[in-house]
Amino acid sequence: MTAEPDALTTDFAAEFPANEAEWRKAAEAALKGRPLEPILRRTLVDGTPVEAIAPRTPARPIVGRAPGKPWIAMTRIDLAEPSEANAQALEDLNNGASGLSFVFARPGDGSGVAADTLDRFDRALDGVLLDLVPLHLDAAPIEGRIAAAMAAALVERRGLDPDAVNILFGIDLLRDLALMGALPVSWLEIRSRFARLVSSLGERGFTSPVTMIDSRVTHDAGGGETQELAGALASATDHVRALLDNGLELDQAAGTIAFAVSVDAEQFTTIAKIRALRLLWAGWRREAGLDQGAVHIHAETSRRMMTIRDAHTNMVRTTIAAFAAGVGGADSLTVLPHTHALGRSDGNARRLARNVQSIVLEESNAHRVADPAAGAGAIEKLTDSLADRAWTLFQEIEREGGLFASLRAGAWQRRIAETREARAQNVARRKSPIVGVSEFPQRGETLPALGLGPLPQTSPAAAPQDAHPTHDVIVFEGMVAALESGASIATLRANLRPDPSAPVLALDLDRLAAPFEALRAENEARTAKGGPVFLALIGPIAKHSARAGFVRNLLTAGGLRFLDGPVAAEPEAIAAAFEESGARLAILCGSDEGYAEQAAAVVSGLKTRGSKVWLAGRPGELTEALIEAGVTRFVTAGDDALATLKEAAKAAAGGA
């Protein structure tokens, strides 16, 4: 059946304003007096301006994935027991995943696969066709060379052509320094080892990127988008210099670089960030005298944005982030399960994370258009702004001697700390609300039981040569040979003769929701120590509901119990209900008109019953009189909610 052209047209667009002036007029009317400009224009925490609308620009596609090619839908493999990790990997690959992000167990950490020998690594990847399935190695800090040696040994054991496998080896020396606060040996020596690693993998025939400049650390430490981009560019520069200083050619050194980025629910900012990273690397290569070249960008949904409370809202966050990563042009993507912040994820959470990518790929077809954001004025403008600001910051880092020198001097950490503090203030004041945590929290919520039991206890397999390898494990080829002979990661670690060097202030990684969640957990654990917060409701429901709802949400976010007083009652009845409740703190909730009529009398009655009295809102001209009557705090939007909740907890427990 063929439709006539006219049958495919609609008059849908006729319902919308035809030009910007008319649209603004309609938008202002819809806002009913609220200003439009703050909605259309804002500033990222690092100072980057963002405009919601901008004129359309000529399409300027930024070359990323081949047009129409889907990104690699990776899945995180982190179950400790190799056989369980293998079952998970095969299930994911058979149900939508096209690549694996393999997490090696960290010393003292419950997550990651205990693939500490070549046999266990082989068992974890049994049945995985490495010449068809891309692999991302996520190793413990400072142990990237060991993970690379493990992968090289497995490829050799299976008789595969190294050129036919796609392994993102994930080496980032400066990420490791920023996380650990020191290097195992001198910077000069570790650069030399890194160069030998790159050369050895090249001689074996591997062509995949060895280095993955990991801006996820800057992101999780609280940095801004400009800092993520500039730090990535500066780190890539230091890695290339390390290779050049140890005999590699420029084009070979630059070709070892890939990038890893965090993607979050700031959809348009995420799209622009990935596009800006490609622009920046293309500009770097151009300045270095190289052609544009391709670069692999791996994306992972942000750990920083994940919540423990109301964890199902994480599915919304990760879906938005996954879509933005795909539209922005990521080459590979890992979606973290929605329970990731709880420490472990069951099969259902992993299935949902896997299906997020399947839905975005198969239902939205976002990958079928090369750079869908090209020509979108607002995103193009934000892309250019991020790239310009990041390049300027990159030049500042270079003037400081490069990222290594900046880390050693503490300058890089101070930059991130300043942005982190600004971000934390936005979260505390709920200027950056977190749904399910600081806004719209669930009252009486219980955390999900994952049903996984205790973490499995695994230990390295014993081997005859395990204690003292017969190979020189300082050299990468010796490390591969030792693993092939049965040595474990623990033994290699012990025989690398670490001599801590280049101490720096390590970056502190945390989630945005952590302060609210910690406060709520603390208050819920000690709820018996204090009575509820009493809500003195002034006037009928229609008059007090807005401010009462605001206060209820606030108190729930802090894990504080509350009790509603009688509705539309006289001051004496309200005071009597307070006395019966056993509370020590009362918060008045009503309209400005209701406050003018009853607040002073209600405050007086509550004070005679020994209450500490707060009031929700800004009562304007009544403020001075209410303070004189006994109100000691006004609870308003824009306050530091964390400080307010801490004071409320203290007052509810009878503190001063």
C-alpha positions, 0 to 999 in steps of 0.5 A, spaced: 500 500 500 502 506 498 500 513 501 499 519 497 504 525 499 499 529 502 496 523 506 503 524 510 502 531 512 499 534 519 497 540 521 500 539 528 506 544 527 500 550 526 498 549 533 505 552 535 508 559 535 511 561 528 517 565 531 521 566 537 517 572 539 511 569 539 514 563 543 516 567 548 510 570 549 506 564 550 511 561 554 511 567 559 503 566 559 504 559 561 509 560 567 504 565 570 508 570 572 515 566 573 521 569 569 522 565 563 530 567 563 532 563 569 529 557 565 532 558 558 539 560 561 543 557 567 550 556 568 554 549 570 557 549 576 564 550 573 561 556 570 560 554 563 554 558 560 548 553 558 542 556 553 536 552 552 534 555 546 539 558 540 538 559 533 539 553 528 546 552 525 549 549 519 550 542 520 557 540 522 557 533 524 563 531 528 566 524 526 565 519 531 562 512 530 561 510 522 554 512 520 549 507 522 554 503 526 551 501 533 556 503 539 558 497 543 553 495 548 558 493 554 556 489 560 559 490 567 562 483 569 564 483 577 561 477 580 567 474 584 567 467 583 570 466 576 564 461 574 559 465 576 562 471 572 562 466 566 555 465 567 553 472 567 558 474 561 554 468 557 547 470 559 549 478 557 552 476 551 546 472 549 541 477 551 543 483 548 550 485 550 556 486 545 562 487 549 564 486 556 567 490 561 571 486 566 572 488 573 578 485 576 578 484 584 581 489 588 585 488 594 580 489 600 574 490 596 568 486 595 567 487 588 570 484 582 572 478 579 577 473 583 581 472 576 588 472 580 591 466 575 591 465 568 586 459 569 581 463 573 581 468 568 580 463 562 575 460 566 571 467 567 571 468 559 570 460 557 566 460 551 567 468 550 569 469 543 575 474 544 575 475 536 568 477 536 567 480 543 570 487 545 573 487 552 575 492 556 579 491 562 578 495 569 583 493 573 585 495 580 590 502 580 597 500 579 595 493 576 593 495 569 600 492 566 598 485 570 591 485 567 594 487 560 599 481 561 593 476 563 589 478 557 596 477 552 597 470 555 590 468 554 590 470 547 596 466 546 593 460 550 587 460 545 592 461 539 588 467 537 591 473 532 592 479 537 590 483 531 583 480 531 581 481 538 579 488 540 581 489 547 581 496 551 587 495 556 585 501 560 592 503 562 592 510 565 598 512 570 595 519 572 588 516 574 592 511 578 596 516 582 590 521 583 587 515 586 592 512 590 596 518 592 603 515 590 606 511 585 609 504 586 616 506 583 619 513 580 615 517 575 621 516 570 621 508 571 613 508 571 614 512 564 619 507 562 615 501 564 609 504 560 613 505 554 615 497 554 608 495 555 606 499 549 612 496 545 611 489 547 603 489 545 605 492 539 610 487 537 605 481 539 601 484 534 595 488 538 592 494 535 587 496 540 588 502 544 593 501 550 591 507 554 585 509 556 585 516 559 580 516 565 576 522 566 571 518 570 575 519 576 575 527 575 567 526 575 566 522 581 571 527 585 566 532 583 569 536 578 566 539 572 565 538 565 570 543 563 575 540 568 573 533 565 575 535 558 581 539 560 584 533 565 583 528 559 587 532 554 592 534 559 593 526 561 593 524 554 599 529 553 603 526 559 602 519 556 604 521 549 610 525 552 612 518 556 612 514 550 616 519 546 621 520 551 622 512 551 623 512 543 616 511 540 614 515 534 609 521 535 603 517 530 604 511 534 604 514 541 598 518 539 594 512 536 595 508 543 590 513 546 583 512 548 578 515 553 573 513 558 568 518 560 562 518 565 555 520 562 550 522 567 542 525 567 544 532 564 542 529 557 544 535 553 551 537 557 553 529 556 551 530 549 556 536 548 561 533 553 562 527 548 562 531 542 567 537 545 572 531 547 572 529 540 573 536 537 579 537 543 582 531 541 582 532 533 585 539 535 590 536 539 592 532 533 592 538 528 597 542 533 601 536 533 602 535 526 597 529 525 591 528 521 585 527 525 585 520 526 579 516 530 579 515 537 575 510 541 571 514 547 568 509 552 562 511 556 560 509 563 553 511 566 555 516 572 557 513 579 556 520 582 549 520 580 547 514 583 543 513 589 542 508 595 535 511 597 529 510 592 534 506 587 529 505 582 530 512 580 537 510 578 533 506 572 531 513 569 538 516 570 541 511 567 536 511 561 537 518 560 545 517 560 545 512 555 541 515 550 545 521 551 552 517 550 549 514 544 547 521 541 553 524 543 557 519 539 560 514 544 564 508 541 562 503 547 558 504 553 557 500 560 550 502 564 551 500 571 545 496 574 540 501 578 543 497 585 550 499 584 550 504 589 548 498 594 555 495 593 552 489 589 547 487 584 542 481 582 541 478 576 534 482 575 538 489 576 543 486 571 538 484 566 535 491 566 541 495 565 543 490 559 536 492 557 536 499 557 542 499 551 537 494 547 531 499 548 535 505 546 539 501 540 533 498 537 527 502 539 530 509 538 535 507 533 539 513 535 545 510 532 543 510 525 544 518 524 551 520 524 551 525 530 544 527 531 546 533 535 549 536 529 546 543 527 542 543 533 544 550 536 543 550 543 548 543 543 552 546 538 553 552 542 554 548 548 559 544 545 564 549 543 563 553 549 566 546 553 571 545 548 574 553 548 574 553 556 577 546 556 582 548 551 584 554 555 584 550 562 589 545 558 593 550 557 594 553 564 595 545 566 601 545 561 604 552 563 604 548 570 608 543 567 603 538 565 598 534 569 603 530 573 606 536 575 599 539 577 598 533 581 604 533 585 603 541 586 596 540 589 593 545 583 589 540 580 586 537 586 585 544 589 581 546 582 577 540 583 575 541 590 573 548 589 568 545 584 566 539 588 564 544 594 560 548 589 556 542 587 555 540 594 552 547 596 547 546 590 545 539 593 545 541 600 540 547 598 537 543 593 538 547 587 541 541 584 535 536 587 536 529 587 529 525 586 528 520 591 533 523 596 533 530 597 526 531 593 520 527 594 523 521 598 519 515 600 517 515 607 518 509 611 522 506 605 526 500 606 532 498 602 532 492 597 534 486 599 538 483 594 538 476 596 546 475 594 548 472 601 555 474 604 561 476 599 564 469 597 571 468 600 576 467 594 584 465 595 589 465 590 590 458 587 597 455 589 602 453 584 609 450 584 612 457 582 607 462 585 612 464 591 618 466 587 617 466 579 622 464 575 621 470 570 623 477 571 616 480 572 619 487 572 619 486 564 612 485 561 614 479 557 616 476 564 610 478 567 606 474 561 611 468 562 610 468 569 602 468 568 603 462 563 607 458 568 601 459 574 603 465 578 598 469 581 596 476 581 598 477 588 605 474 587 606 478 581 604 484 586 609 482 591 615 481 586 614 488 583 618 490 589 614 497 590 618 503 592 612 508 593 614 515 590 611 521 588 606 522 593 600 527 592 593 528 595 589 523 593 582 525 590 576 523 594 570 520 590 563 520 592 556 520 590 552 526 590 546 523 594 551 521 600 551 526 605 543 526 605 543 518 605 548 518 611 544 523 615 537 520 614 541 513 616 543 516 622 537 519 624 533 513 622 537 509 627 536 514 633 529 515 632 527 513 639 532 518 642 527 524 640 520 525 639 517 527 632 517 534 629 510 537 630 507 540 624 502 546 627 497 546 621 494 553 620 488 554 617 484 549 612 488 544 608 488 548 602 491 554 606 497 550 609 498 544 604 503 547 600 508 549 606 506 543 610 508 538 604 514 542 603 516 541 610 514 533 610 518 532 604 524 535 608 524 532 614 523 525 610 529 526 606 533 527 613 530 521 616 526 525 621 519 523 624 513 528 624 506 528 626 501 533 623 497 537 628 489 538 628 487 541 621 483 548 622 484 548 629 484 554 634 491 556 637 489 552 644 487 546 641 494 546 637 498 547 643 494 541 647 496 537 641 503 538 641 503 537 648 500 530 648 505 528 642 511 528 646 515 533 641 520 538 642 520 542 636 514 545 632 514 548 625 508 552 623 505 551 616 500 555 613 499 561 608 501 568 609 494 570 611 493 565 616 500 567 619 497 574 620 491 571 623 493 566 628 501 565 628 502 569 634 497 566 638 499 559 636 507 561 637 505 563 644 501 557 646 506 552 643 512 556 647 508 555 654 508 548 652 516 548 652 516 548 644 522 550 640 518 553 634 520 554 627 516 557 621 515 554 614 516 560 609 518 567 609 512 571 612 515 578 610 513 584 614 511 579 619 518 577 620 520 581 626 513 580 630 514 573 629 521 573 632 519 577 638 513 572 639 518 566 639 520 563 632 527 561 632 528 559 625 524 560 618 524 554 614 525 556 606 526 553 599 534 555 598 536 554 605 542 549 606 537 543 607 543 539 610 544 544 616 537 545 617 536 537 618 541 537 623 539 542 627 532 539 627 534 533 629 538 536 635 532 540 637 527 534 636 532 530 641 531 536 646 538 540 644 539 547 645 
